[in-house]
Amino acid sequence: MARPVVVQSIKGMKSEAVVGPHRITLDAPPEAGGGDDGPSPVEMLLGAIGA
């Protein structure tokens, strides 16, 4: 069963993805201009491919 996925920009490089009941913070590392508050979108994509 498909769940809705909503991604919203929070501030700067930081975003929040909401997947059904789950909230995931995405952020870039400091050297890329982010705050490192969560995995980067690329890291999440690689993790999803590996899952």
PEMOFEN-V717839 format. One record per residue. PHI is phi as a letter, one per 20 degrees, with the letter a starting at -180 (NA if undefined). Layout:
PHI ; PHI
This chain:
NA ; f ; d ; f ; c ; c ; d ; c ; f ; d ; a ; l ; e ; e ; c ; c ; d ; d ; c ; l ; e ; d ; d ; c ; e ; d ; b ; e ; f ; g ; f ; d ; n ; d ; d ; l ; e ; a ; f ; f ; g ; f ; f ; f ; f ; f ; f ; f ; f ; f ; f
